[in-house]
Amino acid sequence: MKIKDKLAKLIDVKSIMTLVLTGVFAYLATVGKINAEQFLVIYSICTAFYFGTKINDTNNNKKE
């Protein structure tokens, strides 16, 4: 796979949202707006959703 193709896959909406959410919640945890436990719960849910939909997309593409 070419580097250009890998970069194009990296810059999709789900990837951007995951990176933004990670940055925002890391910042909020650092400045003390949310505690570490809240950060862990929110971050776990977001990443589980991201990877769950990514695996589902991969499985659907294999069937076609």
Secondary structure, DSSP 8 states (H G I E B T S, - for coil): --HHHHHHHHSSHHHHHHHHHHHHHHHHHHHTSS-HHHHHHHHHHHHHHHHHHHHHHHHHHHH-
